[in-house]
Amino acid sequence: MYCLGIEGTAHTVGVGIVDHEGNVLANEIDMYKPAEGGIHPREAANHHAETLVPMVRQAIERSGLRFKDIDVVCFSKGPGLGPCLRTVATGARALSLSLKVPIIGVNHCISHLEIGRIKTPAKDPVLLYASGGNTQVIAFANGRYRIFGETLDIGIGNMLDKLGREIGLGYYAGPKIEKAAAQGKKLLNIPYSVKGMDLAFSGILTAAVAHRNKGESIEDICYSVQETCFAMLTEVTERAMAHVEKDGVLLGGGVVQNKRLQGMVKEMAEARGAVMYVPDRTLCMDNGAMIAWTGLLMHRAGIRHPLNTTVVDQRFRTDQVEVTWR
């Protein structure tokens, strides 16, 4: 069985094809990069509309399959930016109708966890999910993926991108911040904002910009923000692991490509006698293969989505999904 998945929750459009064993046969990714400022949802959606059809053809060609070999079409139902979600959902419906195959709407957050479970030895981990629009600590319990901690305002990736624009590093600032932080030496006073099991990042952004206005170096600001935010993420993840008594932690989302974050979580996990797992970087960022694999799991579990139910949901919560495939 072969499944084609389309991802398009924010700046990235992706088309992936997987088989019934979880082998990734194709995983085409293209990112919308604004000339200035942050993501404009309508412009990102226009990018996806222009890019999607050629990417589908490219994915089919790379996979070595033909269109008639595809058994299921899946798409990212949410959460995400409305115009982007609607664009890829429309493309998925058109493809499903033309191929006369079932269509499945997939929760984007859950797909990060499921691709990690098939592509690493992690079987029942706590997931630290850190991306542009989302920051959550998730674990499976009583038939659903439960959220044990999450951001109260903005995702950590969103905060880092805003910080990059404010201090002159430009858009898609995560890798630039990581590079600058490696040269930082002074730990500045940045609010450590953990509230129970939840986190807040907007005050950290405000404090970091204030330090820049006072003349602090970009390197020290990036270093201080990274150390503070990643310690917050590691603390909440460790408490979730203790609460649910799991001995594995899986990283997912674009931000977890950061080597300093990986190092902190790995040190924490090893101190607990646990193991940290990280998928290949192309499977950490938003991608179509994770949508395809999760949709395939859902389809094999008997889940069916009639075409008139394939509406998108910008606020599609991780714990709304009944996980019948586990």
C-alpha positions as a Markdown table, in Angstrom:
| # | Residue | x | y | z |
|---|---|---|---|---|
| 1 | Met | 0.0 | 0.0 | 0.0 |
| 2 | Tyr | 1.3 | 3.5 | -0.9 |
| 3 | Cys | 0.2 | 6.7 | 0.6 |
| 4 | Leu | 0.8 | 10.3 | -0.6 |
| 5 | Gly | 0.8 | 13.0 | 2.0 |
| 6 | Ile | 0.6 | 16.8 | 1.6 |
| 7 | Glu | 1.9 | 19.1 | 4.3 |
| 8 | Gly | 1.0 | 22.8 | 4.3 |
| 9 | Thr | 0.4 | 24.3 | 7.8 |
| 10 | Ala | 2.7 | 27.3 | 7.5 |
| 11 | His | 5.7 | 28.4 | 5.5 |
| 12 | Thr | 6.6 | 24.9 | 4.2 |
| 13 | Val | 4.8 | 22.9 | 1.6 |
| 14 | Gly | 5.7 | 19.2 | 1.4 |
| 15 | Val | 4.8 | 16.1 | -0.6 |
| 16 | Gly | 5.8 | 12.7 | 0.7 |
| 17 | Ile | 5.1 | 9.1 | -0.3 |
| 18 | Val | 5.5 | 6.2 | 2.0 |
| 19 | Asp | 4.7 | 2.5 | 1.8 |
| 20 | His | 3.0 | 0.2 | 4.4 |
| 21 | Glu | 6.3 | -0.5 | 6.2 |
| 22 | Gly | 7.1 | 3.2 | 6.7 |
| 23 | Asn | 9.7 | 3.4 | 4.0 |
| 24 | Val | 10.0 | 7.0 | 2.7 |
| 25 | Leu | 9.9 | 6.8 | -1.1 |
| 26 | Ala | 9.8 | 10.5 | -1.7 |
| 27 | Asn | 9.9 | 13.6 | 0.5 |
| 28 | Glu | 9.8 | 16.9 | -1.4 |
| 29 | Ile | 10.0 | 20.1 | 0.6 |
| 30 | Asp | 9.8 | 23.7 | -0.4 |
| 31 | Met | 9.8 | 26.7 | 2.0 |
| 32 | Tyr | 8.2 | 30.1 | 1.4 |
| 33 | Lys | 10.7 | 32.8 | 2.3 |
| 34 | Pro | 9.3 | 36.4 | 2.5 |
| 35 | Ala | 11.5 | 39.1 | 1.1 |
| 36 | Glu | 11.2 | 40.9 | 4.5 |
| 37 | Gly | 9.2 | 40.6 | 7.7 |
| 38 | Gly | 7.5 | 37.4 | 8.8 |
| 39 | Ile | 5.1 | 35.0 | 7.2 |
| 40 | His | 2.1 | 36.6 | 5.4 |
| 41 | Pro | -0.5 | 33.7 | 5.4 |
| 42 | Arg | -2.0 | 34.7 | 2.0 |
| 43 | Glu | 1.4 | 35.0 | 0.3 |
| 44 | Ala | 2.5 | 31.7 | 1.8 |
| 45 | Ala | -0.7 | 30.1 | 0.5 |
| 46 | Asn | 0.0 | 31.5 | -3.0 |
| 47 | His | 3.4 | 30.0 | -2.8 |
| 48 | His | 1.9 | 26.6 | -1.9 |
| 49 | Ala | -0.6 | 26.8 | -4.8 |
| 50 | Glu | 2.1 | 27.5 | -7.3 |
| 51 | Thr | 4.4 | 24.9 | -6.0 |
| 52 | Leu | 2.1 | 22.0 | -5.1 |
| 53 | Val | 1.4 | 20.5 | -8.5 |
| 54 | Pro | 5.0 | 20.3 | -9.7 |
| 55 | Met | 6.0 | 18.9 | -6.3 |
| 56 | Val | 3.4 | 16.1 | -6.5 |
| 57 | Arg | 4.7 | 15.2 | -10.0 |
| 58 | Gln | 8.3 | 15.3 | -8.7 |
| 59 | Ala | 7.4 | 13.1 | -5.7 |
| 60 | Ile | 5.8 | 10.5 | -7.9 |
| 61 | Glu | 8.8 | 10.5 | -10.2 |
| 62 | Arg | 11.3 | 10.2 | -7.4 |
| 63 | Ser | 9.3 | 7.4 | -5.8 |
| 64 | Gly | 9.4 | 5.3 | -8.9 |
| 65 | Leu | 5.7 | 4.8 | -8.8 |
| 66 | Arg | 2.8 | 5.8 | -11.0 |
| 67 | Phe | -0.2 | 7.8 | -10.0 |
| 68 | Lys | -2.4 | 4.7 | -10.3 |
| 69 | Asp | -0.2 | 3.0 | -7.6 |
| 70 | Ile | -1.3 | 5.5 | -4.9 |
| 71 | Asp | -3.9 | 4.0 | -2.5 |
| 72 | Val | -4.6 | 6.9 | -0.1 |
| 73 | Val | -4.1 | 10.7 | -0.2 |
| 74 | Cys | -3.6 | 12.5 | 3.1 |
| 75 | Phe | -3.3 | 16.2 | 4.0 |
| 76 | Ser | -2.5 | 18.3 | 7.1 |
| 77 | Lys | -5.9 | 19.3 | 8.5 |
| 78 | Gly | -4.4 | 21.5 | 11.2 |
| 79 | Pro | -3.3 | 23.3 | 13.3 |
| 80 | Gly | -1.9 | 26.0 | 11.2 |
| 81 | Leu | -2.5 | 29.1 | 9.1 |
| 82 | Gly | -6.0 | 29.1 | 7.5 |
| 83 | Pro | -5.1 | 30.1 | 3.9 |
| 84 | Cys | -2.2 | 27.6 | 3.8 |
| 85 | Leu | -4.3 | 24.7 | 5.2 |
| 86 | Arg | -7.1 | 25.4 | 2.8 |
| 87 | Thr | -4.8 | 25.5 | -0.2 |
| 88 | Val | -3.2 | 22.0 | 0.5 |
| 89 | Ala | -6.6 | 20.6 | 1.4 |
| 90 | Thr | -8.0 | 21.7 | -1.9 |
| 91 | Gly | -5.1 | 20.1 | -3.7 |
| 92 | Ala | -5.5 | 16.8 | -1.7 |
| 93 | Arg | -9.3 | 16.7 | -2.5 |
| 94 | Ala | -8.6 | 17.2 | -6.2 |
| 95 | Leu | -6.0 | 14.5 | -6.2 |
| 96 | Ser | -8.2 | 12.1 | -4.3 |
| 97 | Leu | -11.1 | 12.6 | -6.7 |
| 98 | Ser | -9.0 | 12.3 | -9.8 |
| 99 | Leu | -7.3 | 9.1 | -8.5 |
| 100 | Lys | -10.6 | 7.8 | -7.0 |
| 101 | Val | -8.8 | 6.9 | -3.7 |
| 102 | Pro | -9.7 | 7.7 | -0.1 |
| 103 | Ile | -8.7 | 10.9 | 1.6 |
| 104 | Ile | -7.6 | 11.4 | 5.2 |
| 105 | Gly | -7.1 | 14.6 | 7.2 |
| 106 | Val | -4.2 | 14.4 | 9.6 |
| 107 | Asn | -3.3 | 16.3 | 12.8 |
| 108 | His | 0.0 | 17.9 | 12.1 |
| 109 | Cys | 1.3 | 17.6 | 15.7 |
| 110 | Ile | 0.6 | 13.9 | 15.9 |
| 111 | Ser | 2.3 | 13.3 | 12.6 |
| 112 | His | 5.6 | 14.5 | 14.1 |
| 113 | Leu | 5.3 | 11.9 | 16.8 |
| 114 | Glu | 4.3 | 9.0 | 14.5 |
| 115 | Ile | 7.1 | 9.6 | 12.0 |
| 116 | Gly | 9.5 | 9.5 | 14.9 |
| 117 | Arg | 8.1 | 6.3 | 16.2 |
| 118 | Ile | 8.6 | 4.5 | 12.9 |
| 119 | Lys | 11.9 | 6.0 | 12.0 |
| 120 | Thr | 13.6 | 5.7 | 15.4 |
| 121 | Pro | 13.6 | 2.9 | 18.0 |
| 122 | Ala | 11.2 | 5.0 | 20.1 |
| 123 | Lys | 8.0 | 3.1 | 20.7 |
| 124 | Asp | 6.2 | 4.8 | 23.6 |
| 125 | Pro | 8.1 | 8.1 | 24.2 |
| 126 | Val | 7.3 | 11.5 | 25.6 |
| 127 | Leu | 7.5 | 13.9 | 22.6 |
| 128 | Leu | 9.1 | 17.3 | 22.9 |
| 129 | Tyr | 7.5 | 19.1 | 20.0 |
| 130 | Ala | 9.1 | 22.5 | 19.3 |
| 131 | Ser | 8.4 | 24.3 | 16.1 |
| 132 | Gly | 7.4 | 27.7 | 14.8 |
| 133 | Gly | 3.8 | 27.7 | 15.7 |
| 134 | Asn | 3.7 | 25.0 | 18.4 |
| 135 | Thr | 5.5 | 24.0 | 21.6 |
| 136 | Gln | 4.1 | 21.0 | 23.4 |
| 137 | Val | 5.1 | 18.1 | 25.6 |
| 138 | Ile | 3.0 | 15.1 | 24.5 |
| 139 | Ala | 2.6 | 11.5 | 25.7 |
| 140 | Phe | 0.1 | 8.7 | 24.8 |
| 141 | Ala | -2.3 | 7.9 | 27.6 |
| 142 | Asn | -5.8 | 6.3 | 27.6 |
| 143 | Gly | -6.3 | 6.3 | 23.9 |
| 144 | Arg | -5.2 | 9.8 | 23.0 |
| 145 | Tyr | -2.0 | 11.8 | 22.8 |
| 146 | Arg | -2.3 | 14.0 | 25.8 |
| 147 | Ile | -0.6 | 17.4 | 26.2 |
| 148 | Phe | 1.3 | 17.6 | 29.5 |
| 149 | Gly | 2.7 | 21.0 | 28.9 |
| 150 | Glu | 2.6 | 23.7 | 26.2 |
| 151 | Thr | 3.2 | 27.3 | 25.4 |
| 152 | Leu | 0.8 | 29.8 | 26.7 |
| 153 | Asp | 1.5 | 32.4 | 24.0 |
| 154 | Ile | 3.7 | 31.8 | 21.0 |
| 155 | Gly | 5.7 | 28.8 | 19.7 |
| 156 | Ile | 9.4 | 28.9 | 20.5 |
| 157 | Gly | 10.3 | 28.9 | 16.8 |
| 158 | Asn | 8.0 | 31.9 | 16.2 |
| 159 | Met | 9.7 | 33.7 | 19.1 |
| 160 | Leu | 13.2 | 32.9 | 17.7 |
| 161 | Asp | 12.2 | 34.2 | 14.2 |
| 162 | Lys | 10.8 | 37.4 | 15.7 |
| 163 | Leu | 14.0 | 37.8 | 17.7 |
| 164 | Gly | 16.1 | 37.4 | 14.6 |
| 165 | Arg | 14.2 | 40.1 | 12.8 |
| 166 | Glu | 14.4 | 42.5 | 15.8 |
| 167 | Ile | 18.2 | 42.1 | 16.2 |
| 168 | Gly | 19.1 | 42.1 | 12.5 |
| 169 | Leu | 19.5 | 38.4 | 11.7 |
| 170 | Gly | 16.6 | 38.3 | 9.2 |
| 171 | Tyr | 13.9 | 35.7 | 8.7 |
| 172 | Tyr | 14.3 | 32.1 | 9.4 |
| 173 | Ala | 16.6 | 33.0 | 12.2 |
| 174 | Gly | 16.9 | 29.7 | 14.1 |
| 175 | Pro | 20.2 | 28.5 | 12.5 |
| 176 | Lys | 21.6 | 32.0 | 12.7 |
| 177 | Ile | 20.8 | 32.3 | 16.3 |
| 178 | Glu | 22.3 | 28.9 | 17.0 |
| 179 | Lys | 25.5 | 30.0 | 15.3 |
| 180 | Ala | 25.7 | 33.3 | 17.1 |
| 181 | Ala | 24.9 | 31.6 | 20.5 |
| 182 | Ala | 28.0 | 29.4 | 20.1 |
| 183 | Gln | 30.1 | 32.6 | 20.3 |
| 184 | Gly | 28.3 | 34.0 | 23.3 |
| 185 | Lys | 30.0 | 34.2 | 26.7 |
| 186 | Lys | 27.8 | 36.2 | 29.1 |
| 187 | Leu | 24.5 | 35.0 | 30.5 |
| 188 | Leu | 22.1 | 37.9 | 30.5 |
| 189 | Asn | 19.1 | 38.3 | 32.7 |
| 190 | Ile | 16.3 | 36.7 | 30.8 |
| 191 | Pro | 13.0 | 35.7 | 32.5 |
| 192 | Tyr | 12.7 | 32.0 | 33.1 |
| 193 | Ser | 9.0 | 31.6 | 32.4 |
| 194 | Val | 7.8 | 28.2 | 33.4 |
| 195 | Lys | 4.2 | 28.2 | 34.8 |
| 196 | Gly | 3.4 | 24.8 | 36.3 |
| 197 | Met | 3.9 | 22.6 | 33.2 |
| 198 | Asp | 3.4 | 25.4 | 30.7 |
| 199 | Leu | 5.7 | 27.9 | 29.2 |
| 200 | Ala | 5.6 | 31.5 | 28.0 |
| 201 | Phe | 8.0 | 33.0 | 25.5 |
| 202 | Ser | 6.8 | 36.5 | 24.6 |
| 203 | Gly | 8.3 | 38.1 | 27.7 |
| 204 | Ile | 11.6 | 36.5 | 26.8 |
| 205 | Leu | 11.5 | 38.2 | 23.4 |
| 206 | Thr | 10.8 | 41.5 | 25.0 |
| 207 | Ala | 13.7 | 41.2 | 27.5 |
| 208 | Ala | 16.1 | 40.1 | 24.7 |
| 209 | Val | 15.2 | 43.1 | 22.5 |
| 210 | Ala | 15.7 | 45.4 | 25.6 |
| 211 | His | 19.2 | 44.0 | 26.1 |
| 212 | Arg | 20.0 | 44.8 | 22.4 |
| 213 | Asn | 18.8 | 48.3 | 22.9 |
| 214 | Lys | 21.1 | 48.7 | 25.8 |
| 215 | Gly | 24.1 | 47.7 | 23.6 |
| 216 | Glu | 24.5 | 44.0 | 24.5 |
| 217 | Ser | 26.1 | 41.9 | 21.8 |
| 218 | Ile | 24.0 | 39.7 | 19.5 |
| 219 | Glu | 26.1 | 36.7 | 20.5 |
| 220 | Asp | 25.4 | 37.1 | 24.2 |
| 221 | Ile | 21.7 | 37.7 | 23.6 |
| 222 | Cys | 21.4 | 34.6 | 21.4 |
| 223 | Tyr | 23.4 | 32.6 | 24.0 |
| 224 | Ser | 21.2 | 33.8 | 26.8 |
| 225 | Val | 17.9 | 33.2 | 25.0 |
| 226 | Gln | 19.0 | 29.7 | 24.0 |
| 227 | Glu | 20.2 | 28.7 | 27.4 |
| 228 | Thr | 17.1 | 30.0 | 29.1 |
| 229 | Cys | 14.5 | 28.7 | 26.7 |
| 230 | Phe | 16.1 | 25.3 | 26.2 |
| 231 | Ala | 16.4 | 24.8 | 30.0 |
| 232 | Met | 12.7 | 25.6 | 30.3 |
| 233 | Leu | 11.8 | 23.0 | 27.6 |
| 234 | Thr | 14.1 | 20.4 | 29.2 |
| 235 | Glu | 12.6 | 20.9 | 32.7 |
| 236 | Val | 9.0 | 20.5 | 31.6 |
| 237 | Thr | 9.9 | 17.5 | 29.5 |
| 238 | Glu | 11.7 | 15.8 | 32.4 |
| 239 | Arg | 8.7 | 16.3 | 34.7 |
| 240 | Ala | 6.4 | 14.9 | 32.1 |
| 241 | Met | 8.6 | 11.8 | 31.8 |
| 242 | Ala | 8.6 | 11.4 | 35.6 |
| 243 | His | 4.8 | 11.7 | 35.7 |
| 244 | Val | 4.0 | 9.2 | 33.0 |
| 245 | Glu | 6.9 | 7.0 | 33.8 |
| 246 | Lys | 8.4 | 6.7 | 30.3 |
| 247 | Asp | 12.0 | 6.0 | 29.6 |
| 248 | Gly | 12.3 | 7.6 | 26.2 |
| 249 | Val | 12.0 | 11.1 | 24.8 |
| 250 | Leu | 11.5 | 11.8 | 21.1 |
| 251 | Leu | 12.3 | 15.2 | 19.6 |
| 252 | Gly | 10.1 | 16.6 | 16.8 |
| 253 | Gly | 9.6 | 20.0 | 15.0 |
| 254 | Gly | 12.0 | 22.3 | 13.3 |
| 255 | Val | 13.5 | 23.8 | 16.4 |
| 256 | Val | 14.8 | 20.4 | 17.7 |
| 257 | Gln | 17.5 | 20.4 | 14.9 |
| 258 | Asn | 19.4 | 22.8 | 17.3 |
| 259 | Lys | 22.4 | 20.9 | 18.7 |
| 260 | Arg | 22.4 | 22.7 | 22.0 |
| 261 | Leu | 18.7 | 21.7 | 22.6 |
| 262 | Gln | 19.6 | 18.2 | 21.7 |
| 263 | Gly | 22.5 | 18.2 | 24.1 |
| 264 | Met | 20.4 | 19.5 | 27.0 |
| 265 | Val | 17.7 | 16.9 | 26.5 |
| 266 | Lys | 20.2 | 14.1 | 26.0 |
| 267 | Glu | 22.0 | 15.0 | 29.2 |
| 268 | Met | 18.7 | 15.0 | 31.1 |
| 269 | Ala | 17.5 | 11.7 | 29.6 |
| 270 | Glu | 20.8 | 9.9 | 30.4 |
| 271 | Ala | 20.7 | 11.2 | 34.0 |
| 272 | Arg | 17.3 | 9.5 | 34.3 |
| 273 | Gly | 18.5 | 6.3 | 32.7 |
| 274 | Ala | 16.4 | 7.2 | 29.6 |
| 275 | Val | 17.1 | 7.5 | 25.9 |
| 276 | Met | 16.6 | 10.5 | 23.6 |
| 277 | Tyr | 15.6 | 9.9 | 20.0 |
| 278 | Val | 15.9 | 12.4 | 17.1 |
| 279 | Pro | 14.7 | 11.5 | 13.5 |
| 280 | Asp | 16.6 | 12.6 | 10.4 |
| 281 | Arg | 16.5 | 16.4 | 10.1 |
| 282 | Thr | 14.3 | 16.2 | 7.0 |
| 283 | Leu | 11.7 | 14.4 | 9.2 |
| 284 | Cys | 12.0 | 16.9 | 12.0 |
| 285 | Met | 11.0 | 19.9 | 9.9 |
| 286 | Asp | 7.5 | 20.0 | 8.4 |
| 287 | Asn | 7.2 | 17.4 | 5.7 |
| 288 | Gly | 4.8 | 15.4 | 3.6 |
| 289 | Ala | 6.2 | 12.0 | 4.6 |
| 290 | Met | 5.0 | 12.4 | 8.2 |
| 291 | Ile | 1.5 | 13.3 | 7.0 |
| 292 | Ala | 1.5 | 10.3 | 4.6 |
| 293 | Trp | 2.6 | 7.8 | 7.3 |
| 294 | Thr | 0.2 | 9.0 | 9.9 |
| 295 | Gly | -2.7 | 9.0 | 7.4 |
| 296 | Leu | -1.7 | 5.4 | 6.4 |
| 297 | Leu | -1.9 | 4.3 | 10.1 |
| 298 | Met | -5.3 | 5.9 | 10.4 |
| 299 | His | -6.6 | 4.3 | 7.2 |
| 300 | Arg | -5.4 | 0.9 | 8.3 |
| 301 | Ala | -7.2 | 1.4 | 11.6 |
| 302 | Gly | -10.4 | 1.8 | 9.7 |
| 303 | Ile | -10.7 | 5.6 | 9.8 |
| 304 | Arg | -12.5 | 7.1 | 6.9 |
| 305 | His | -13.1 | 10.8 | 6.0 |
| 306 | Pro | -15.9 | 11.4 | 3.5 |
| 307 | Leu | -15.0 | 14.3 | 1.2 |
| 308 | Asn | -17.5 | 16.7 | 2.8 |
| 309 | Thr | -15.8 | 16.2 | 6.2 |
| 310 | Thr | -12.4 | 17.2 | 5.0 |
| 311 | Val | -12.6 | 20.8 | 6.3 |
| 312 | Val | -9.5 | 22.3 | 7.9 |
| 313 | Asp | -9.1 | 23.3 | 11.5 |
| 314 | Gln | -6.7 | 26.0 | 12.4 |
| 315 | Arg | -6.9 | 25.1 | 16.1 |
| 316 | Phe | -6.9 | 21.3 | 15.7 |
| 317 | Arg | -5.7 | 20.2 | 19.2 |
| 318 | Thr | -3.5 | 17.2 | 19.6 |
| 319 | Asp | -5.7 | 15.6 | 22.2 |
| 320 | Gln | -8.8 | 15.9 | 20.1 |
| 321 | Val | -7.8 | 12.9 | 18.1 |
| 322 | Glu | -8.9 | 9.4 | 19.2 |
| 323 | Val | -5.9 | 7.2 | 18.5 |
| 324 | Thr | -7.4 | 4.0 | 17.4 |
| 325 | Trp | -4.3 | 2.7 | 15.6 |
| 326 | Arg | -2.4 | 2.0 | 18.9 |
